[in-house]
Amino acid sequence: MSARRVLFYVQHLLGIGHLARASRIASALSEAGFDVTVVTGGMPVAGFPLPGIKHIALPALTSSDEGFSGLVTADGEAADRHFEEMRRDLLLEAFRSQAPDILIIEAFPFGRRQMRFELLPLLEAAIVATPRPLIASSIRDILQERTKPGRNEETVDYINRYFDLVLVHGDPQFVPLEATFPLTDAIRDKIAYTGLVAPPSPVPSTESFDIVVSAGGGAAGRDLVSAAVDAAAMLDPDLRWLLITGPNLPAAQFDAAASKAGANVQVERFRNDFANLLAAARLSVSQAGYNTVCDVLQAGCRSVLVSFAAGGETEQSMRAERLAQRGLTSVLSEAGINGSSLAAAVGTALSAPAPSPAGLPLQGAHKTAAILAAY
């Protein structure tokens, strides 16, 4: 019997978290014997999808700002109707050519409403295809809370119309879906919890740093980058710092951080051995994005989480607070973060005992493959 074909759509708009999580899942599916093709729609990111995964890249779209108020092309131009129609047609062609047994759509319909111009035609094509593929939504454990009337009801309508399965990449004992999606009962029969999608257990790096600071994708981590450079100058100069700015930090800001950093601070844009670096570090300082937190939990190191909250974002704050309640991290407010506040948080965290094991399921990528194999 030939391998089951999976078409996995993922659109990252600001950071790279969605793409990184989808890549881990795609690799686990491939290891489990599925024939996986990932369709991406954001700006290219070196190293993603992970090696060995077939990849179709649509012409890139990204968010015009941190509030996700509009879509722009790789050239910074507003996406017009012609551009959207071109992407839609390319996506439909990918679906027809791959003829998947399983179609996975990351985030939608719980998020990525901006992409309805291509996702609704894709879903319409999928439900009339012969044979019809299994259609799954792949979502993180904590959703951005919706305030506009009717949005949650619309999500339920989309789930009931198009989807067979909602893969929730989390643990209901940590954060159940109903904590951020109040109409969970209306779709409960389609929900499958996978556990957290963490990387494999890391091997501690031979390159050791006391403090590893990571700013996620980079675009939303400017204040953290600046504060980390200043904090390093205020603390023991024998502490070794690694500052990973992320690939999207503007060149001028990266150059400014690198030139201002002291001799004990190494500044880089990206490290593909991030998990291994954490396993050898005394402390991680980062935002509270899904993937970074999974890396920190898997490494078992001390951590300070600085939650991204621009544009009304609530997801990272909830994750950080839930982890702090379990004694697994320290939390520092993003509002007004500076070198002094970060230096104080780092000093306190370094003197604290190492955290106990998280006690959370971290094998979500392989559990996802097992769930889909059962279907």
N, C-alpha and C positions, 0 to 999 in steps of 0.2 A: 504494500500500500504506500502511495506517495505521501510525502510529508504534507501536513496541513499548512496551507498558505495563510499568512497573516499580513494584513496591510494596517500599519500603525501610523495615524496622523497626529502630528504634534506641531503646535505653533507657539514659539516663544516670542514675546513682545518686548520685554524690558531686560530681565536677567536671563540666566541660562538654566534655572532650576527645573522648569518643565522639561526641557530637552535632556538634562542629565538624568532625571528620574526615568523618563521614557527610554533612554538608552540602556539603563540598567535592566529594565524589564525586557526590552527587545533582546538583549544578550542572553538573559535567562531563558527566554522562549526558544532562542536558537539552540542553546545547550540542551534543551528538552526535546529537540528534534523538529521544531516548527521551522518552516521556510518563511523568514521574516523580511519584509520590506518596510522601511521607515520613510514616511513622507514628511519633510520639514518645510516650514514656511517662513522662518525667521532669518536673521543675518547669520552667515556661516560662522561656526565656532570650531576651532581646531580641536581634533580629537573626538568630536561627536558627529553622528552616532559612533559608537565604539567600533573598533576594527572587526571585520568579518560580517557586518550587517549591510545588506543591500540598502541603497539610499537613493531617493528621488528628492531633489531640491527644487521647490517652486521658487519663482522670482520673489525675492525677499520683501517682507513687510515687517515693520517694527512700530512701536508706539511713539507718538509724537512728543509725549511728555510722561512724567511719573504718574499722572492721573488717568492714563489710558484714554485720553479724550479723542484721539484720532489716530489714523494709520498713515504712515509715510513709507515710501519706497527706499531702497538702498541709497538713492541720490538725495534723499531728504524732501522729495516732492510728495504732496498729498496724493494718496491713491485715488484715481478717478474711476469712473464706471468701466472704461475700456480696460484698465489694468485689472480690475476685479474680474471681468469676464474672461480675460486671458488666463488668469489663475484658475478660475472655475473650470474652464475647458481642459487645462492641463491636469487638474486633479481628477476629473471624470475619466480622462484617458488613462491615467495611472490605474484607476479602479478597474476599468475594462480590460486593460492589458494584464493585470495581475490576477484577476478573477479570484479574489480571496475567499477562503472558507470562513475567516474571521476578520471582521473590521473593528479596529479599536480606535476610538477618537478620544484624545486626551483633553480633559477639562470640560468640553461641551457636553450637555447644555447647561452645566452649572456655572460655566465661565465661557470666555471667548465668544460672547455674543457678537462681537465685531466681525466675526468670520462667517456669519450666517449666509452671506452672499455665495459662499462656496460649499459650506457644510450642509445646508438644507438640500441643494441639488444632489450632493453626494449621497445623503441618506435616502432621498427619494429613489435614486438609482439602485441603491442597495436593497430596499425592501421589495422591489419588483424583479430583481435579478433571479435567474434560474441556474443553479440552486441559490436560494437566498442565504447570504452569510449570517453567521452569528454576529450581532452588533453589540459592542460593549463600550461603555463610557469608563474612562480611567481617570480617577480623581484623587487628590491628596486628602488627608484626614480632616483638615480644617479649611473650610471654604470662606471666601470673602462674604461677609454678611450683606444681604441685599436690603435696601431701604425703600426702593421704588415699589409702589403697589402693583401687584400682579406678576412680578418677576418670578417668584417661587412657583406660582400656579402655572406659569408658562413653562417652566422647567419640567414640572410633572407632566404636562401635556406632551412635551417632546419625548420624555422617557417612555410614556405609554404608547406613543405613536410609532417610535422608531427602534427603541433599545430593548434588548433581551436581558442585559446584565449591567450592573453598576459595580465596578471594581473600586472599592474604597481602600486606599493604601494606608491603613492605619489600624489601630487597636481600639475596639469599642470600650475597653476598660480604661483607656487613657483619654480619648476624646471620641465619643460616639457621633455619628453623622448628625443626629438631631440637635447637637449643641450649636451647630451653625446652619442647619437646614431644617426649618420648623415643620416642613411637610414630609418628613421622612416616612411616616407611617403609610403615606399614599403609594410609596414605591418599595416598601420594605421587602416584598417577595422577590425583588430583583437585585437586592444588595448582597454583595459578598465582600467581607473584610479579608484583606491579604496580610495584614501586618505591615510594618514600616519597610520601605524599600531602601535598605542600607547597603553599603558596599560589603564585599567579603571581609572577614576579619583581617585587619592589616598586619603587615610585618613591619615592626618599628624601623624607621629609616636610620641609616648610618650617619646621615647628616642631621645633627641635633640642634634644635632651637629651644630656648626656654619658653618663648611666647610666639605663637603663630597667630597672626591677625589676618583675617580674610574678609573681603568686602563684597562677596557674592559675585554677581555678574559685573559689578563695577559702577554702573550708571547711578545706582541709588546709594552708593557707599562713600560719597565724597567726604562727608563730615567725619566718618569713621577713619578714613585714610589720614586726614589732616590731624585728627586727635591722636592717632597712634604715633605719628612722628613726634608730636610734642610730648606725649606721655613718656616715650622712651628716653627723652632727654632729661626728664625729671626723676627717673628711677635709677637704680644701681647700674652704672655703665658696664658692669660685667655681665648683665643679662643680655642674651642674644635674642634678637627679634627677627622674625621673617614677616614682612608685610606683603600680602598678595592682594593687589588692587582690583583684580578682575579685568577681563578683556575689553570692557566697554568704557572704562574710565578715559575721558578725553586726554589726548597726548600732553597737552599743556599742564594738566593737573598731575599726571603721572611724573612728568619731568620735574615739576616743582617739588613733589614729595621725595623723589630720588635725590635731588640736589640738597634738600634740607635735612635729610636723614643723617644721623650720626654714624660713626664707624661700626657701631654694634647693631645697626639695622640694615637688613638686606631687603631691597624692594624689587618685586617681580610682578608681572602681570598675571601669570597663570602657572600652576604646577600640576602636572598629571599624577604626581605621587602624594597628593594632599592628604589622603587617609593615612599613609605611612608616616608622613611628617607629624600628624597629630598623635600617633601612637608613641612617638619618641619625645613629644613636647610636654612641658609642665603645665601649660595653660593654652587654651584656645580662646581667642576673642573674635567674635563674628556677629553678623546679623542672625536672626532666628528663622531663616528660611528652612524649608523642609529638608533639602538634601544636606545642607551643612550640619544641621542638628543630627541627622542620621549618621553622618561621618563622626561627629563628636561622641555620640552614644556608643558607636561601634569601637572607637578608640579608647573610651573609658577615661579620658583626661578631664581635668578641671576646665571650667568654661565660664566666660562672661558673655551673655547674649545682649546685643543692642538691637532692639526690634525696629524694623522698618515700618513706619506708620504714615508716610506721605500719601496724599490723595485719599485719605480716609481708610487706608488699609488696616485691617484688624487681625488678620490671620497670624502674623508673627507674634504680636503681643499675647494672644491667647496661648500659643505654643510655649513661649518663654515662661509665662506665668504658671502653666500646668507643670512644666519641668521644675520650676523653682519650688513649687509646693511639694514635690517629691524629693527635694534636696539634691537635685541633679545639676543645678547651675546657679549662677548669680545673674541678676538682671540689672541692666543700666538703661535708663531712658534715653531715647534718641534725641529728644527735645533738648537743645542747648548743650549737647555733648561737646566737650573740649578736652584739651590735654590734661587739665587738673582732675576733672571728674573721672576720666578713664584711668589715670595713674592711680587714683585712690582705689578704684574698683579692682585693678590688676594687683595692687599690693595686698588687698584683703584676700583676694582669691588665691594668690600664691601661698599664703600662710594657712589656708584652710586645708582640712584633710581631703585626700582624694575621694571622689564620689564612689558610693557603692554601685554595683552593677545595676543597670537601668531596669531590668526585669520586664522589658518590653520586647515583643517579637520583632526581629530585625531582618527576617528572611523573606520580605514581601515580594521580591522579584520572582523567586523560585515558587512561592506559594501561588502567585498569579499564574505561572505556567501550569502548575498542578490543577488549579481550578479550571483553566481553559481546556486542559487535556481531558478532564472529566466530562466537560460539555461535548 
